[in-house]
Amino acid sequence: MKIGERLLKHLNKKYGPSQMVAFTFGRYDVATKTDEEGNPVLLFIGKADDRGIIKGDQFTRRLLKDPSGAVIKDHWDYKGKV
């Protein structure tokens, strides 16, 4: 599975620091974990069961910043099925 442009717009937003954010995107259930700055860094996308656990795909975000805080590298790595 590949992350599309529409979903990337949601993932480029800032959320609350160090929290799990869940939302529905099209026909998929999405859960993302944020870092201490509020950037999504862990993504689960698929179908949630009755307990809220998502069965589908997992992605992790690689965010590299220089000492001044400017983003050098920003991409999502596919980690497989969960």
mmCIF file of the N, C-alpha and C atoms, coordinates in Angstrom:
data_MODEL
# 
_entry.id   MODEL 
# 
loop_
_atom_site.group_PDB 
_atom_site.id 
_atom_site.type_symbol 
_atom_site.label_atom_id 
_atom_site.label_alt_id 
_atom_site.label_comp_id 
_atom_site.label_asym_id 
_atom_site.label_entity_id 
_atom_site.label_seq_id 
_atom_site.pdbx_PDB_ins_code 
_atom_site.Cartn_x 
_atom_site.Cartn_y 
_atom_site.Cartn_z 
_atom_site.occupancy 
_atom_site.B_iso_or_equiv 
_atom_site.pdbx_formal_charge 
_atom_site.auth_seq_id 
_atom_site.auth_comp_id 
_atom_site.auth_asym_id 
_atom_site.auth_atom_id 
_atom_site.pdbx_PDB_model_num 
ATOM 1   N N  . MET A 1 1  ? 0.838   -1.174 0.000  1.00 0.00 ? 1  MET A N  1 
ATOM 2   C CA . MET A 1 1  ? 0.000   0.000  0.000  1.00 0.00 ? 1  MET A CA 1 
ATOM 3   C C  . MET A 1 1  ? 0.885   1.240  0.000  1.00 0.00 ? 1  MET A C  1 
ATOM 4   N N  . LYS A 1 2  ? 0.413   2.280  -0.640 1.00 0.00 ? 2  LYS A N  1 
ATOM 5   C CA . LYS A 1 2  ? 1.156   3.521  -0.736 1.00 0.00 ? 2  LYS A CA 1 
ATOM 6   C C  . LYS A 1 2  ? 0.323   4.644  -0.108 1.00 0.00 ? 2  LYS A C  1 
ATOM 7   N N  . ILE A 1 3  ? 0.977   5.590  0.542  1.00 0.00 ? 3  ILE A N  1 
ATOM 8   C CA . ILE A 1 3  ? 0.284   6.730  1.123  1.00 0.00 ? 3  ILE A CA 1 
ATOM 9   C C  . ILE A 1 3  ? 0.045   7.748  0.016  1.00 0.00 ? 3  ILE A C  1 
ATOM 10  N N  . GLY A 1 4  ? -1.203  8.121  -0.188 1.00 0.00 ? 4  GLY A N  1 
ATOM 11  C CA . GLY A 1 4  ? -1.560  9.061  -1.241 1.00 0.00 ? 4  GLY A CA 1 
ATOM 12  C C  . GLY A 1 4  ? -1.417  10.517 -0.802 1.00 0.00 ? 4  GLY A C  1 
ATOM 13  N N  . GLU A 1 5  ? -1.541  11.409 -1.760 1.00 0.00 ? 5  GLU A N  1 
ATOM 14  C CA . GLU A 1 5  ? -1.401  12.843 -1.501 1.00 0.00 ? 5  GLU A CA 1 
ATOM 15  C C  . GLU A 1 5  ? -2.466  13.374 -0.535 1.00 0.00 ? 5  GLU A C  1 
ATOM 16  N N  . ARG A 1 6  ? -3.710  12.888 -0.678 1.00 0.00 ? 6  ARG A N  1 
ATOM 17  C CA . ARG A 1 6  ? -4.782  13.357 0.208  1.00 0.00 ? 6  ARG A CA 1 
ATOM 18  C C  . ARG A 1 6  ? -4.512  12.979 1.661  1.00 0.00 ? 6  ARG A C  1 
ATOM 19  N N  . LEU A 1 7  ? -4.034  11.760 1.878  1.00 0.00 ? 7  LEU A N  1 
ATOM 20  C CA . LEU A 1 7  ? -3.722  11.330 3.244  1.00 0.00 ? 7  LEU A CA 1 
ATOM 21  C C  . LEU A 1 7  ? -2.495  12.069 3.773  1.00 0.00 ? 7  LEU A C  1 
ATOM 22  N N  . LEU A 1 8  ? -1.523  12.349 2.914  1.00 0.00 ? 8  LEU A N  1 
ATOM 23  C CA . LEU A 1 8  ? -0.338  13.088 3.355  1.00 0.00 ? 8  LEU A CA 1 
ATOM 24  C C  . LEU A 1 8  ? -0.700  14.486 3.851  1.00 0.00 ? 8  LEU A C  1 
ATOM 25  N N  . LYS A 1 9  ? -1.742  15.098 3.290  1.00 0.00 ? 9  LYS A N  1 
ATOM 26  C CA . LYS A 1 9  ? -2.179  16.409 3.778  1.00 0.00 ? 9  LYS A CA 1 
ATOM 27  C C  . LYS A 1 9  ? -2.623  16.324 5.231  1.00 0.00 ? 9  LYS A C  1 
ATOM 28  N N  . HIS A 1 10 ? -3.312  15.233 5.598  1.00 0.00 ? 10 HIS A N  1 
ATOM 29  C CA . HIS A 1 10 ? -3.707  15.038 6.998  1.00 0.00 ? 10 HIS A CA 1 
ATOM 30  C C  . HIS A 1 10 ? -2.485  14.776 7.876  1.00 0.00 ? 10 HIS A C  1 
ATOM 31  N N  . LEU A 1 11 ? -1.509  14.066 7.335  1.00 0.00 ? 11 LEU A N  1 
ATOM 32  C CA . LEU A 1 11 ? -0.346  13.683 8.128  1.00 0.00 ? 11 LEU A CA 1 
ATOM 33  C C  . LEU A 1 11 ? 0.675   14.808 8.265  1.00 0.00 ? 11 LEU A C  1 
ATOM 34  N N  . ASN A 1 12 ? 0.566   15.857 7.477  1.00 0.00 ? 12 ASN A N  1 
ATOM 35  C CA . ASN A 1 12 ? 1.482   16.993 7.599  1.00 0.00 ? 12 ASN A CA 1 
ATOM 36  C C  . ASN A 1 12 ? 0.989   18.033 8.595  1.00 0.00 ? 12 ASN A C  1 
ATOM 37  N N  . LYS A 1 13 ? -0.197  17.818 9.170  1.00 0.00 ? 13 LYS A N  1 
ATOM 38  C CA . LYS A 1 13 ? -0.730  18.722 10.187 1.00 0.00 ? 13 LYS A CA 1 
ATOM 39  C C  . LYS A 1 13 ? -0.067  18.434 11.528 1.00 0.00 ? 13 LYS A C  1 
ATOM 40  N N  . LYS A 1 14 ? -0.113  19.414 12.412 1.00 0.00 ? 14 LYS A N  1 
ATOM 41  C CA . LYS A 1 14 ? 0.363   19.229 13.780 1.00 0.00 ? 14 LYS A CA 1 
ATOM 42  C C  . LYS A 1 14 ? -0.813  18.800 14.642 1.00 0.00 ? 14 LYS A C  1 
ATOM 43  N N  . TYR A 1 15 ? -0.578  17.855 15.534 1.00 0.00 ? 15 TYR A N  1 
ATOM 44  C CA . TYR A 1 15 ? -1.574  17.394 16.490 1.00 0.00 ? 15 TYR A CA 1 
ATOM 45  C C  . TYR A 1 15 ? -1.007  17.593 17.881 1.00 0.00 ? 15 TYR A C  1 
ATOM 46  N N  . GLY A 1 16 ? -1.704  17.137 18.886 1.00 0.00 ? 16 GLY A N  1 
ATOM 47  C CA . GLY A 1 16 ? -1.209  17.238 20.255 1.00 0.00 ? 16 GLY A CA 1 
ATOM 48  C C  . GLY A 1 16 ? 0.052   16.407 20.430 1.00 0.00 ? 16 GLY A C  1 
ATOM 49  N N  . PRO A 1 17 ? 0.956   16.855 21.272 1.00 0.00 ? 17 PRO A N  1 
ATOM 50  C CA . PRO A 1 17 ? 2.210   16.118 21.470 1.00 0.00 ? 17 PRO A CA 1 
ATOM 51  C C  . PRO A 1 17 ? 2.007   14.782 22.176 1.00 0.00 ? 17 PRO A C  1 
ATOM 52  N N  . SER A 1 18 ? 2.721   13.789 21.711 1.00 0.00 ? 18 SER A N  1 
ATOM 53  C CA . SER A 1 18 ? 2.770   12.449 22.313 1.00 0.00 ? 18 SER A CA 1 
ATOM 54  C C  . SER A 1 18 ? 1.388   11.864 22.582 1.00 0.00 ? 18 SER A C  1 
ATOM 55  N N  . GLN A 1 19 ? 0.567   11.813 21.567 1.00 0.00 ? 19 GLN A N  1 
ATOM 56  C CA . GLN A 1 19 ? -0.750  11.206 21.719 1.00 0.00 ? 19 GLN A CA 1 
ATOM 57  C C  . GLN A 1 19 ? -1.093  10.362 20.501 1.00 0.00 ? 19 GLN A C  1 
ATOM 58  N N  . MET A 1 20 ? -2.109  9.542  20.663 1.00 0.00 ? 20 MET A N  1 
ATOM 59  C CA . MET A 1 20 ? -2.620  8.709  19.588 1.00 0.00 ? 20 MET A CA 1 
ATOM 60  C C  . MET A 1 20 ? -3.849  9.393  19.015 1.00 0.00 ? 20 MET A C  1 
ATOM 61  N N  . VAL A 1 21 ? -3.860  9.606  17.705 1.00 0.00 ? 21 VAL A N  1 
ATOM 62  C CA . VAL A 1 21 ? -4.963  10.281 17.025 1.00 0.00 ? 21 VAL A CA 1 
ATOM 63  C C  . VAL A 1 21 ? -5.609  9.276  16.076 1.00 0.00 ? 21 VAL A C  1 
ATOM 64  N N  . ALA A 1 22 ? -6.915  9.099  16.182 1.00 0.00 ? 22 ALA A N  1 
ATOM 65  C CA . ALA A 1 22 ? -7.639  8.158  15.317 1.00 0.00 ? 22 ALA A CA 1 
ATOM 66  C C  . ALA A 1 22 ? -8.675  8.922  14.511 1.00 0.00 ? 22 ALA A C  1 
ATOM 67  N N  . PHE A 1 23 ? -8.791  8.569  13.228 1.00 0.00 ? 23 PHE A N  1 
ATOM 68  C CA . PHE A 1 23 ? -9.798  9.166  12.366 1.00 0.00 ? 23 PHE A CA 1 
ATOM 69  C C  . PHE A 1 23 ? -10.104 8.214  11.224 1.00 0.00 ? 23 PHE A C  1 
ATOM 70  N N  . THR A 1 24 ? -11.184 8.506  10.506 1.00 0.00 ? 24 THR A N  1 
ATOM 71  C CA . THR A 1 24 ? -11.580 7.712  9.353  1.00 0.00 ? 24 THR A CA 1 
ATOM 72  C C  . THR A 1 24 ? -11.181 8.472  8.100  1.00 0.00 ? 24 THR A C  1 
ATOM 73  N N  . PHE A 1 25 ? -10.582 7.762  7.156  1.00 0.00 ? 25 PHE A N  1 
ATOM 74  C CA . PHE A 1 25 ? -10.167 8.367  5.901  1.00 0.00 ? 25 PHE A CA 1 
ATOM 75  C C  . PHE A 1 25 ? -10.710 7.504  4.766  1.00 0.00 ? 25 PHE A C  1 
ATOM 76  N N  . GLY A 1 26 ? -11.750 7.992  4.122  1.00 0.00 ? 26 GLY A N  1 
ATOM 77  C CA . GLY A 1 26 ? -12.392 7.193  3.080  1.00 0.00 ? 26 GLY A CA 1 
ATOM 78  C C  . GLY A 1 26 ? -12.972 5.940  3.683  1.00 0.00 ? 26 GLY A C  1 
ATOM 79  N N  . ARG A 1 27 ? -12.590 4.788  3.158  1.00 0.00 ? 27 ARG A N  1 
ATOM 80  C CA . ARG A 1 27 ? -13.093 3.526  3.698  1.00 0.00 ? 27 ARG A CA 1 
ATOM 81  C C  . ARG A 1 27 ? -12.150 2.903  4.724  1.00 0.00 ? 27 ARG A C  1 
ATOM 82  N N  . TYR A 1 28 ? -11.094 3.612  5.084  1.00 0.00 ? 28 TYR A N  1 
ATOM 83  C CA . TYR A 1 28 ? -10.095 3.098  6.012  1.00 0.00 ? 28 TYR A CA 1 
ATOM 84  C C  . TYR A 1 28 ? -10.195 3.761  7.375  1.00 0.00 ? 28 TYR A C  1 
ATOM 85  N N  . ASP A 1 29 ? -9.810  3.008  8.400  1.00 0.00 ? 29 ASP A N  1 
ATOM 86  C CA . ASP A 1 29 ? -9.621  3.558  9.737  1.00 0.00 ? 29 ASP A CA 1 
ATOM 87  C C  . ASP A 1 29 ? -8.136  3.843  9.885  1.00 0.00 ? 29 ASP A C  1 
ATOM 88  N N  . VAL A 1 30 ? -7.819  4.987  10.459 1.00 0.00 ? 30 VAL A N  1 
ATOM 89  C CA . VAL A 1 30 ? -6.429  5.427  10.574 1.00 0.00 ? 30 VAL A CA 1 
ATOM 90  C C  . VAL A 1 30 ? -6.141  5.775  12.025 1.00 0.00 ? 30 VAL A C  1 
ATOM 91  N N  . ALA A 1 31 ? -4.977  5.368  12.517 1.00 0.00 ? 31 ALA A N  1 
ATOM 92  C CA . ALA A 1 31 ? -4.492  5.769  13.830 1.00 0.00 ? 31 ALA A CA 1 
ATOM 93  C C  . ALA A 1 31 ? -3.046  6.196  13.665 1.00 0.00 ? 31 ALA A C  1 
ATOM 94  N N  . THR A 1 32 ? -2.700  7.316  14.262 1.00 0.00 ? 32 THR A N  1 
ATOM 95  C CA . THR A 1 32 ? -1.334  7.817  14.167 1.00 0.00 ? 32 THR A CA 1 
ATOM 96  C C  . THR A 1 32 ? -0.833  8.247  15.537 1.00 0.00 ? 32 THR A C  1 
ATOM 97  N N  . LYS A 1 33 ? 0.404   7.959  15.814 1.00 0.00 ? 33 LYS A N  1 
ATOM 98  C CA . LYS A 1 33 ? 1.063   8.343  17.061 1.00 0.00 ? 33 LYS A CA 1 
ATOM 99  C C  . LYS A 1 33 ? 1.933   9.542  16.766 1.00 0.00 ? 33 LYS A C  1 
ATOM 100 N N  . THR A 1 34 ? 1.888   10.564 17.630 1.00 0.00 ? 34 THR A N  1 
ATOM 101 C CA . THR A 1 34 ? 2.669   11.775 17.402 1.00 0.00 ? 34 THR A CA 1 
ATOM 102 C C  . THR A 1 34 ? 3.899   11.808 18.302 1.00 0.00 ? 34 THR A C  1 
ATOM 103 N N  . ASP A 1 35 ? 4.883   12.606 17.875 1.00 0.00 ? 35 ASP A N  1 
ATOM 104 C CA . ASP A 1 35 ? 6.085   12.789 18.688 1.00 0.00 ? 35 ASP A CA 1 
ATOM 105 C C  . ASP A 1 35 ? 5.866   13.947 19.673 1.00 0.00 ? 35 ASP A C  1 
ATOM 106 N N  . GLU A 1 36 ? 6.926   14.362 20.351 1.00 0.00 ? 36 GLU A N  1 
ATOM 107 C CA . GLU A 1 36 ? 6.795   15.414 21.358 1.00 0.00 ? 36 GLU A CA 1 
ATOM 108 C C  . GLU A 1 36 ? 6.509   16.782 20.757 1.00 0.00 ? 36 GLU A C  1 
ATOM 109 N N  . GLU A 1 37 ? 6.673   16.938 19.443 1.00 0.00 ? 37 GLU A N  1 
ATOM 110 C CA . GLU A 1 37 ? 6.347   18.201 18.774 1.00 0.00 ? 37 GLU A CA 1 
ATOM 111 C C  . GLU A 1 37 ? 4.962   18.175 18.129 1.00 0.00 ? 37 GLU A C  1 
ATOM 112 N N  . GLY A 1 38 ? 4.294   17.027 18.126 1.00 0.00 ? 38 GLY A N  1 
ATOM 113 C CA . GLY A 1 38 ? 2.970   16.912 17.542 1.00 0.00 ? 38 GLY A CA 1 
ATOM 114 C C  . GLY A 1 38 ? 2.959   16.444 16.098 1.00 0.00 ? 38 GLY A C  1 
ATOM 115 N N  . ASN A 1 39 ? 4.104   16.014 15.576 1.00 0.00 ? 39 ASN A N  1 
ATOM 116 C CA . ASN A 1 39 ? 4.193   15.482 14.214 1.00 0.00 ? 39 ASN A CA 1 
ATOM 117 C C  . ASN A 1 39 ? 3.843   14.003 14.213 1.00 0.00 ? 39 ASN A C  1 
ATOM 118 N N  . PRO A 1 40 ? 2.957   13.552 13.327 1.00 0.00 ? 40 PRO A N  1 
ATOM 119 C CA . PRO A 1 40 ? 2.691   12.114 13.229 1.00 0.00 ? 40 PRO A CA 1 
ATOM 120 C C  . PRO A 1 40 ? 3.967   11.361 12.815 1.00 0.00 ? 40 PRO A C  1 
ATOM 121 N N  . VAL A 1 41 ? 4.321   10.299 13.547 1.00 0.00 ? 41 VAL A N  1 
ATOM 122 C CA . VAL A 1 41 ? 5.526   9.535  13.243 1.00 0.00 ? 41 VAL A CA 1 
ATOM 123 C C  . VAL A 1 41 ? 5.255   8.046  13.065 1.00 0.00 ? 41 VAL A C  1 
ATOM 124 N N  . LEU A 1 42 ? 4.097   7.575  13.482 1.00 0.00 ? 42 LEU A N  1 
ATOM 125 C CA . LEU A 1 42 ? 3.723   6.176  13.349 1.00 0.00 ? 42 LEU A CA 1 
ATOM 126 C C  . LEU A 1 42 ? 2.297   6.135  12.831 1.00 0.00 ? 42 LEU A C  1 
ATOM 127 N N  . LEU A 1 43 ? 2.047   5.313  11.805 1.00 0.00 ? 43 LEU A N  1 
ATOM 128 C CA . LEU A 1 43 ? 0.748   5.294  11.146 1.00 0.00 ? 43 LEU A CA 1 
ATOM 129 C C  . LEU A 1 43 ? 0.270   3.866  10.981 1.00 0.00 ? 43 LEU A C  1 
ATOM 130 N N  . PHE A 1 44 ? -0.980  3.626  11.363 1.00 0.00 ? 44 PHE A N  1 
ATOM 131 C CA . PHE A 1 44 ? -1.657  2.368  11.118 1.00 0.00 ? 44 PHE A CA 1 
ATOM 132 C C  . PHE A 1 44 ? -2.869  2.679  10.262 1.00 0.00 ? 44 PHE A C  1 
ATOM 133 N N  . ILE A 1 45 ? -3.051  1.945  9.155  1.00 0.00 ? 45 ILE A N  1 
ATOM 134 C CA . ILE A 1 45 ? -4.187  2.175  8.266  1.00 0.00 ? 45 ILE A CA 1 
ATOM 135 C C  . ILE A 1 45 ? -4.764  0.840  7.861  1.00 0.00 ? 45 ILE A C  1 
ATOM 136 N N  . GLY A 1 46 ? -6.083  0.714  7.953  1.00 0.00 ? 46 GLY A N  1 
ATOM 137 C CA . GLY A 1 46 ? -6.776  -0.528 7.623  1.00 0.00 ? 46 GLY A CA 1 
ATOM 138 C C  . GLY A 1 46 ? -8.183  -0.490 8.180  1.00 0.00 ? 46 GLY A C  1 
ATOM 139 N N  . LYS A 1 47 ? -8.629  -1.614 8.720  1.00 0.00 ? 47 LYS A N  1 
ATOM 140 C CA . LYS A 1 47 ? -9.957  -1.718 9.327  1.00 0.00 ? 47 LYS A CA 1 
ATOM 141 C C  . LYS A 1 47 ? -9.797  -1.980 10.818 1.00 0.00 ? 47 LYS A C  1 
ATOM 142 N N  . ALA A 1 48 ? -10.525 -1.202 11.635 1.00 0.00 ? 48 ALA A N  1 
ATOM 143 C CA . ALA A 1 48 ? -10.479 -1.383 13.082 1.00 0.00 ? 48 ALA A CA 1 
ATOM 144 C C  . ALA A 1 48 ? -11.476 -2.459 13.502 1.00 0.00 ? 48 ALA A C  1 
ATOM 145 N N  . ASP A 1 49 ? -11.072 -3.282 14.470 1.00 0.00 ? 49 ASP A N  1 
ATOM 146 C CA . ASP A 1 49 ? -11.996 -4.288 14.996 1.00 0.00 ? 49 ASP A CA 1 
ATOM 147 C C  . ASP A 1 49 ? -12.844 -3.662 16.103 1.00 0.00 ? 49 ASP A C  1 
ATOM 148 N N  . ASP A 1 50 ? -13.600 -4.472 16.816 1.00 0.00 ? 50 ASP A N  1 
ATOM 149 C CA . ASP A 1 50 ? -14.504 -3.945 17.842 1.00 0.00 ? 50 ASP A CA 1 
ATOM 150 C C  . ASP A 1 50 ? -13.765 -3.346 19.039 1.00 0.00 ? 50 ASP A C  1 
ATOM 151 N N  . ARG A 1 51 ? -12.495 -3.698 19.241 1.00 0.00 ? 51 ARG A N  1 
ATOM 152 C CA . ARG A 1 51 ? -11.687 -3.115 20.318 1.00 0.00 ? 51 ARG A CA 1 
ATOM 153 C C  . ARG A 1 51 ? -10.910 -1.888 19.865 1.00 0.00 ? 51 ARG A C  1 
ATOM 154 N N  . GLY A 1 52 ? -10.990 -1.544 18.575 1.00 0.00 ? 52 GLY A N  1 
ATOM 155 C CA . GLY A 1 52 ? -10.283 -0.379 18.051 1.00 0.00 ? 52 GLY A CA 1 
ATOM 156 C C  . GLY A 1 52 ? -8.895  -0.670 17.517 1.00 0.00 ? 52 GLY A C  1 
ATOM 157 N N  . ILE A 1 53 ? -8.503  -1.944 17.501 1.00 0.00 ? 53 ILE A N  1 
ATOM 158 C CA . ILE A 1 53 ? -7.191  -2.325 16.982 1.00 0.00 ? 53 ILE A CA 1 
ATOM 159 C C  . ILE A 1 53 ? -7.279  -2.433 15.469 1.00 0.00 ? 53 ILE A C  1 
ATOM 160 N N  . ILE A 1 54 ? -6.355  -1.766 14.795 1.00 0.00 ? 54 ILE A N  1 
ATOM 161 C CA . ILE A 1 54 ? -6.391  -1.712 13.335 1.00 0.00 ? 54 ILE A CA 1 
ATOM 162 C C  . ILE A 1 54 ? -5.612  -2.871 12.730 1.00 0.00 ? 54 ILE A C  1 
ATOM 163 N N  . LYS A 1 55 ? -6.267  -3.586 11.827 1.00 0.00 ? 55 LYS A N  1 
ATOM 164 C CA . LYS A 1 55 ? -5.646  -4.652 11.042 1.00 0.00 ? 55 LYS A CA 1 
ATOM 165 C C  . LYS A 1 55 ? -5.397  -4.084 9.654  1.00 0.00 ? 55 LYS A C  1 
ATOM 166 N N  . GLY A 1 56 ? -4.160  -4.011 9.254  1.00 0.00 ? 56 GLY A N  1 
ATOM 167 C CA . GLY A 1 56 ? -3.834  -3.429 7.957  1.00 0.00 ? 56 GLY A CA 1 
ATOM 168 C C  . GLY A 1 56 ? -2.345  -3.216 7.816  1.00 0.00 ? 56 GLY A C  1 
ATOM 169 N N  . ASP A 1 57 ? -1.957  -2.002 7.455  1.00 0.00 ? 57 ASP A N  1 
ATOM 170 C CA . ASP A 1 57 ? -0.561  -1.675 7.172  1.00 0.00 ? 57 ASP A CA 1 
ATOM 171 C C  . ASP A 1 57 ? 0.000   -0.695 8.200  1.00 0.00 ? 57 ASP A C  1 
ATOM 172 N N  . GLN A 1 58 ? 1.316   -0.794 8.400  1.00 0.00 ? 58 GLN A N  1 
ATOM 173 C CA . GLN A 1 58 ? 2.011   0.090  9.329  1.00 0.00 ? 58 GLN A CA 1 
ATOM 174 C C  . GLN A 1 58 ? 3.080   0.867  8.570  1.00 0.00 ? 58 GLN A C  1 
ATOM 175 N N  . PHE A 1 59 ? 3.195   2.151  8.890  1.00 0.00 ? 59 PHE A N  1 
ATOM 176 C CA . PHE A 1 59 ? 4.218   3.019  8.316  1.00 0.00 ? 59 PHE A CA 1 
ATOM 177 C C  . PHE A 1 59 ? 4.898   3.774  9.450  1.00 0.00 ? 59 PHE A C  1 
ATOM 178 N N  . THR A 1 60 ? 6.172   4.105  9.271  1.00 0.00 ? 60 THR A N  1 
ATOM 179 C CA . THR A 1 60 ? 6.880   4.977  10.198 1.00 0.00 ? 60 THR A CA 1 
ATOM 180 C C  . THR A 1 60 ? 7.452   6.144  9.415  1.00 0.00 ? 60 THR A C  1 
ATOM 181 N N  . ARG A 1 61 ? 7.556   7.265  10.081 1.00 0.00 ? 61 ARG A N  1 
ATOM 182 C CA . ARG A 1 61 ? 8.023   8.483  9.439  1.00 0.00 ? 61 ARG A CA 1 
ATOM 183 C C  . ARG A 1 61 ? 9.470   8.764  9.815  1.00 0.00 ? 61 ARG A C  1 
ATOM 184 N N  . ARG A 1 62 ? 10.236  9.143  8.831  1.00 0.00 ? 62 ARG A N  1 
ATOM 185 C CA . ARG A 1 62 ? 11.633  9.525  9.034  1.00 0.00 ? 62 ARG A CA 1 
ATOM 186 C C  . ARG A 1 62 ? 11.706  11.040 8.879  1.00 0.00 ? 62 ARG A C  1 
ATOM 187 N N  . LEU A 1 63 ? 11.910  11.734 9.975  1.00 0.00 ? 63 LEU A N  1 
ATOM 188 C CA . LEU A 1 63 ? 12.007  13.190 9.985  1.00 0.00 ? 63 LEU A CA 1 
ATOM 189 C C  . LEU A 1 63 ? 13.393  13.593 10.458 1.00 0.00 ? 63 LEU A C  1 
ATOM 190 N N  . LEU A 1 64 ? 14.202  14.150 9.581  1.00 0.00 ? 64 LEU A N  1 
ATOM 191 C CA . LEU A 1 64 ? 15.527  14.631 9.954  1.00 0.00 ? 64 LEU A CA 1 
ATOM 192 C C  . LEU A 1 64 ? 15.532  16.147 9.892  1.00 0.00 ? 64 LEU A C  1 
ATOM 193 N N  . LYS A 1 65 ? 16.049  16.773 10.950 1.00 0.00 ? 65 LYS A N  1 
ATOM 194 C CA . LYS A 1 65 ? 16.117  18.226 11.008 1.00 0.00 ? 65 LYS A CA 1 
ATOM 195 C C  . LYS A 1 65 ? 17.544  18.658 11.277 1.00 0.00 ? 65 LYS A C  1 
ATOM 196 N N  . ASP A 1 66 ? 17.913  19.834 10.754 1.00 0.00 ? 66 ASP A N  1 
ATOM 197 C CA . ASP A 1 66 ? 19.229  20.377 11.046 1.00 0.00 ? 66 ASP A CA 1 
ATOM 198 C C  . ASP A 1 66 ? 19.183  21.078 12.412 1.00 0.00 ? 66 ASP A C  1 
ATOM 199 N N  . PRO A 1 67 ? 20.316  21.534 12.925 1.00 0.00 ? 67 PRO A N  1 
ATOM 200 C CA . PRO A 1 67 ? 20.330  22.158 14.252 1.00 0.00 ? 67 PRO A CA 1 
ATOM 201 C C  . PRO A 1 67 ? 19.412  23.378 14.388 1.00 0.00 ? 67 PRO A C  1 
ATOM 202 N N  . SER A 1 68 ? 19.119  24.057 13.296 1.00 0.00 ? 68 SER A N  1 
ATOM 203 C CA . SER A 1 68 ? 18.232  25.221 13.383 1.00 0.00 ? 68 SER A CA 1 
ATOM 204 C C  . SER A 1 68 ? 16.755  24.823 13.357 1.00 0.00 ? 68 SER A C  1 
ATOM 205 N N  . GLY A 1 69 ? 16.446  23.552 13.101 1.00 0.00 ? 69 GLY A N  1 
ATOM 206 C CA . GLY A 1 69 ? 15.077  23.070 13.113 1.00 0.00 ? 69 GLY A CA 1 
ATOM 207 C C  . GLY A 1 69 ? 14.445  22.924 11.746 1.00 0.00 ? 69 GLY A C  1 
ATOM 208 N N  . ALA A 1 70 ? 15.176  23.251 10.689 1.00 0.00 ? 70 ALA A N  1 
ATOM 209 C CA . ALA A 1 70 ? 14.640  23.098 9.334  1.00 0.00 ? 70 ALA A CA 1 
ATOM 210 C C  . ALA A 1 70 ? 14.648  21.626 8.938  1.00 0.00 ? 70 ALA A C  1 
ATOM 211 N N  . VAL A 1 71 ? 13.598  21.186 8.256  1.00 0.00 ? 71 VAL A N  1 
ATOM 212 C CA . VAL A 1 71 ? 13.466  19.780 7.861  1.00 0.00 ? 71 VAL A CA 1 
ATOM 213 C C  . VAL A 1 71 ? 14.396  19.493 6.679  1.00 0.00 ? 71 VAL A C  1 
ATOM 214 N N  . ILE A 1 72 ? 15.262  18.482 6.857  1.00 0.00 ? 72 ILE A N  1 
ATOM 215 C CA . ILE A 1 72 ? 16.171  18.050 5.802  1.00 0.00 ? 72 ILE A CA 1 
ATOM 216 C C  . ILE A 1 72 ? 15.560  16.895 5.022  1.00 0.00 ? 72 ILE A C  1 
ATOM 217 N N  . LYS A 1 73 ? 14.981  15.946 5.754  1.00 0.00 ? 73 LYS A N  1 
ATOM 218 C CA . LYS A 1 73 ? 14.426  14.742 5.147  1.00 0.00 ? 73 LYS A CA 1 
ATOM 219 C C  . LYS A 1 73 ? 13.107  14.401 5.815  1.00 0.00 ? 73 LYS A C  1 
ATOM 220 N N  . ASP A 1 74 ? 12.097  14.078 5.002  1.00 0.00 ? 74 ASP A N  1 
ATOM 221 C CA . ASP A 1 74 ? 10.777  13.740 5.527  1.00 0.00 ? 74 ASP A CA 1 
ATOM 222 C C  . ASP A 1 74 ? 10.142  12.715 4.587  1.00 0.00 ? 74 ASP A C  1 
ATOM 223 N N  . HIS A 1 75 ? 10.105  11.452 5.013  1.00 0.00 ? 75 HIS A N  1 
ATOM 224 C CA . HIS A 1 75 ? 9.429   10.438 4.206  1.00 0.00 ? 75 HIS A CA 1 
ATOM 225 C C  . HIS A 1 75 ? 8.892   9.326  5.104  1.00 0.00 ? 75 HIS A C  1 
ATOM 226 N N  . TRP A 1 76 ? 7.931   8.578  4.549  1.00 0.00 ? 76 TRP A N  1 
ATOM 227 C CA . TRP A 1 76 ? 7.283   7.486  5.260  1.00 0.00 ? 76 TRP A CA 1 
ATOM 228 C C  . TRP A 1 76 ? 7.808   6.156  4.743  1.00 0.00 ? 76 TRP A C  1 
ATOM 229 N N  . ASP A 1 77 ? 8.173   5.244  5.665  1.00 0.00 ? 77 ASP A N  1 
ATOM 230 C CA . ASP A 1 77 ? 8.646   3.900  5.336  1.00 0.00 ? 77 ASP A CA 1 
ATOM 231 C C  . ASP A 1 77 ? 7.545   2.893  5.627  1.00 0.00 ? 77 ASP A C  1 
ATOM 232 N N  . TYR A 1 78 ? 7.310   2.004  4.687  1.00 0.00 ? 78 TYR A N  1 
ATOM 233 C CA . TYR A 1 78 ? 6.344   0.910  4.865  1.00 0.00 ? 78 TYR A CA 1 
ATOM 234 C C  . TYR A 1 78 ? 6.980   -0.167 5.719  1.00 0.00 ? 78 TYR A C  1 
ATOM 235 N N  . LYS A 1 79 ? 6.306   -0.565 6.801  1.00 0.00 ? 79 LYS A N  1 
ATOM 236 C CA . LYS A 1 79 ? 6.854   -1.564 7.726  1.00 0.00 ? 79 LYS A CA 1 
ATOM 237 C C  . LYS A 1 79 ? 6.140   -2.905 7.652  1.00 0.00 ? 79 LYS A C  1 
ATOM 238 N N  . GLY A 1 80 ? 5.108   -3.014 6.833  1.00 0.00 ? 80 GLY A N  1 
ATOM 239 C CA . GLY A 1 80 ? 4.453   -4.298 6.668  1.00 0.00 ? 80 GLY A CA 1 
ATOM 240 C C  . GLY A 1 80 ? 3.051   -4.346 7.233  1.00 0.00 ? 80 GLY A C  1 
ATOM 241 N N  . LYS A 1 81 ? 2.503   -5.567 7.238  1.00 0.00 ? 81 LYS A N  1 
ATOM 242 C CA . LYS A 1 81 ? 1.140   -5.814 7.729  1.00 0.00 ? 81 LYS A CA 1 
ATOM 243 C C  . LYS A 1 81 ? 1.157   -5.940 9.243  1.00 0.00 ? 81 LYS A C  1 
ATOM 244 N N  . VAL A 1 82 ? 0.037   -5.490 9.845  1.00 0.00 ? 82 VAL A N  1 
ATOM 245 C CA . VAL A 1 82 ? -0.136  -5.643 11.295 1.00 0.00 ? 82 VAL A CA 1 
ATOM 246 C C  . VAL A 1 82 ? -1.474  -6.291 11.554 1.00 0.00 ? 82 VAL A C  1 
# 
